[in-house]
Amino acid sequence: MLRKLFGKDEEKSVDEVKLETSLEKTRSGLLGRVSTIFQANEISEELWEELEETLIMGDAGMDVTMDLVSATRQRVQDEGIKSTDDAYIVLKQEMVKLLESDEPLPIDEARMLTVVLVVGVNGSGKTTTLGKLANWYKKNGRTVVLGAADTFRAAAIDQLKVWGERADVDVIAHAPGSDPSAVVFDAIRASQESRNADLLLIDTAGRLQTKYNLMQELEKIKRVAGKQVHRAPHEVLLVLDGSTGQNAISQAKSFKEAAGVTGIVLTKLDGTAKGGAALSINREIGVPVRFVGTGEQIDDLVAFDAVAFVEGLLGE
């Protein structure tokens, strides 16, 4: 019903199926109880209380839960809704409002090169996500280069090269321990002069525990990029491990402060029963979700769609 309500075709796209499959564990866990709550015979105070409890336990967060339930109750009252099925649709609509965001990184055709920094703590799936992003944009007609500016770990450089091979894109790298800004300088030069690329994705160090050093490093990278390409970087994507629940929200706040994050990539949702934290991101951080990782393979990345995500979280 929600698909019809939002003008979606009846037949799901491949990406919608991937997203739904990746959220199966969440849907079969706590948040899957939401649909059961709305199978009650009437809209009652007990229904709203049970909904609040379920959303909080599903890691949606206290503030978001209270706002979401309050907005849903108010609409149900104002619109004179008596059916629990219709009330359930209103809840989904309010969830979509929380999650709605822009299209993933609109690339200006007039700009010769778009520069994107990708940040995130080690273990969040950052390097893997870079490979998936390279593959996604290449399939959408872009000429992509990867820059290995996480020079702190030799393994990060090697891993990025492997993902570059899988995506069939060039990787610009220096020796471990090199100045990350020098890598960015060379990656931009190579993208402009020899690779004729229109998108440069840059891996960065994920040492959040030394936030001051990370901030200084990122500021230097931004200055170098901005001197070579007008208004670069044009996007700063934060890779968040969705399985960490509300911890992902506090992590995102720290990275936004340190790195000026403009978009989120959610990973590892297929491994958690508590996917509700995704509902908090836009409201708590003020940064939209751009992509969702749906598995381990290079094609397992989809552009974020709020309606499809709500359907994946709760079921139709």
N, C-alpha and C positions, 0 to 999 in steps of 0.2 A: 504493500500500500504506500509506503514512504517513497518508493521509487517512482510511482505514478505522481505522487504529490509534488515531487521536485523535478518533474519533467524528464525522468530517466526512462530509457528504453526498457522494455520488459526483459530482454535478454541481457545478461551481465557480460561486461567486457572481460578480457583475459586478466587485466589488472585488478578488476573488482573481485574476481574469483581468487586471485592470489592473495589479496588483502583479507578477504573473508577466511581463507584457509589459514593464514598466518595468525589470525586472532581466535582460532578455534579453542585454544586452551583458556583464554580469557573468557570467551563466551560460555564455555562449559563450566567455568568456575563461578565466582561470586556474582559477577555482572550478569551472568546468564539467569540469575534469579529474578532480575528485574521484570522480564516478560511474565514470569509466574505471578509476581505481585499484581500485575494488571489483569490477571485472569479472575480476579475477585468479582463478585456479583455487583458490587456497588463501590462508589468512590467514598472512602471513609477516612477518618483521622488515622486509623490504624494503617491504612494503605500508605499514607504519606510518611508516617513514622518508620514503617518497614523499608520504604524506599530510601529514606535518609540513611538508615543503618547500613543497608546494602551498598550504597554508593561509597560511604566512608570506608567500609571494610574492603571495598574493591579498589581503594587507593585514589579515589577521586579528589580527596582533600576536603577538610571541613568547610572552608569558605566557599569553594566552588559548589559543594553539595548543597549547602544552605541556600545559595543564590539560585541554583538550578531548580530545586524543589519549590522555592518560593515563586519563581517566575512561572513555573508550570501550574502551580495551584491558582495563581492569580488569573492566568489565561483561562483555565478551566472554569473558574467562577465568572469571569467577565463575559465569556462566550456561552455561558449556560450549558456547558457540556455535562452530560449525565452518563454517557457510556465510558466504561473503563478502556475500551479499545481506542476511542477517540482521545482520551486523556493520555494514553500511551503514545499516540502520534504526536501530541503536543510536547511531551517530554523529549521525544526524538528531535523535533524541530528546535527546541531550546538547546539541545546538545549541539546540533549543527551550527547554531549561532555562535556557540563558544569556540567551535573548531574552525570556522570558515577562515580562509586565508587567500593570499594572492596565488596566481599561477607560479610554478617553479621558475625562478630566475629568468625573467624575460630578457632575451639577448637582443640588444639594439643592433639592427642590421647596419646602421650607419657607423657603429663603433668598430674599429679594426680588431680590437682584442678585448675580451671580457676576462677579468682576473677575479678568481674566487679563492678565498682562504678557507680551508677546512680545519676546524679545531675540535678538540675533545680529549678526554683523559685516555691514557693507555688502557686498552682492554674494552673500550666502548664499541670497537668495530670500525674505528676511523679509517685505517688504511684500506680495509676491505671495502668500505663504503666509497672511498675515492675511486677504486677500480670499477665499482658498479656505476658511479656517476659518470665516469669517462665512457663506459659502454652505453649508458642511457642517452647521453648527449650525442655521441657518435651516431647512434641509431636514428636520432632525430636530426641528422644532417649537419652536425657541427664537426669541425676539425679540432681535435682536443690534444693538449699536451699536459702531462703531469709533472709537477715540480716537487722534488724530494727535499723539502726544507726542514723535515724532522731529522736533523743531522746528529741529534743526541744519541740515537740508538742505531747501530749498524743494521740491526734486524729490520727496522722500519724501512730503511732504504732498500734492502734486499726484497722485502715483502712488496713494496710498491712497484719494484721492477717486475716482479712476477705478475702482479695484477695488470701492469701496463702491457705485458706480453699477451695476457688473456684478452684484454680489450683491444689489442692491436693499436696502441697509441704510444708515442714516444715519451720517455721519462728522462728528465734532465736532473742529474744528480752529481754531487761532489763526494769527496771522501768523508767518512764519519768524523765528526768533530769540527767540520768546516763551519764558517759563518753562514747561518741560514739566509741572511740578506743577500749574500753573494750568490747563493743558489737561485734566489728569486730574480736577481738582476740577470743572470745568465739564462734563466728559463724564459723571461720576458723577451730578451734579445733573440733567443732561438725561435720562440713562437712567432715573432714579428718578421724575422729575416730569412730563416731557412725552412721553417716548418709551415709557414703561411697559415697559422692556426687562428681561430677566432674565439677559442676558450682555453684558458690556462687554469687548471685546478692545482692548488698548492697545499701539500701536506705540511702540518706544523707540529711542533713538539706539544705533548700533552701533560706537561709537568704542573698541574694545577696546585700542587702542594707548595710550590715556590711561585706564588702568584705574582709577586713583584717582578721577579726575573722574567716570567712569562710575558707580563705586560710590557716590559722594556723591550723584549725581543720582538713581540708583535708590532709594537709601535715603530721599531726600526724597519721591519719588513714592510709595513704600510707606507712609510716615508719613501723607501726605495721604489716600491711599486708605483706610488703616486707621482714620482718624478719622471717615470718612463711612460706611464699610460694615464691619461686624464681621468681623475677621480677614482683611480684604482686604490684599494680593491673595491669591486662593485658589489660584492656579496661576501659575508662571513657566515659560513654554515657550521653549526655546532652539531656534532654527532653525539646523540644521547642513547645510552643503554636503557631502553624502556622497561626492562625487567627489574630495575632498581627502584621503581615506584616513586614515592615522594622524594627520595634522595636525588633523583634526577632533576627535580625542580630546584633544589638548593644548588646543585652543581651548575645548572643553567644560569642561575642568578649570578654566580661567581664569574662564569665565562662571559656573560653579557657585560659585566663591569670591566673585565680585563681585556676583552677582545672586540667589543662592539658588535656582538652577534646580531645578524639580521634574519636568520632562518634556521630551522631545526630539521635534522634528519633523525627519525626514530628507528632504532635497531632492536633486534632480539625480542620483539613482542611475541614471536611464536613460542617463546620458552617461558612465558609467565601467565599466571592466572589473574594477575593484578594489573590489567592494562588501563585502569581508570585514571592513572596519572596523566595520560595524554589529554584529558579534559581540562587539566589545570594549566597547561603550558601557556596557551595564548593569553589567558586572563592574568596569570601570576607573573609571567615574564614579559608579556607584550611583544612576543616574537612568534610568528606563524610557523607551523609545521609545513615544510616544503615536500619532503619525501618520507616514505616508510620502507624499511628493509623487510622483506617478506620471507627470507630464507638465506641459505649459504651460497647459492650459485650466482654467477655474474649477472644473470637476468632478473634476480630477485630483488628488484627495487621498483617502486611505483610512485608516481606523482601523487601527492596527497589529495584526497577527495573526501570532504567532510561527510557527505551523505553516505558514501560507501563505507567510511570508517565507522559511523554510528551503526549501520547495518551489521558490520562485522563484529562490533562490540556486543550488540544486543540480540542480533538476529532480526529477521524482518517482521 
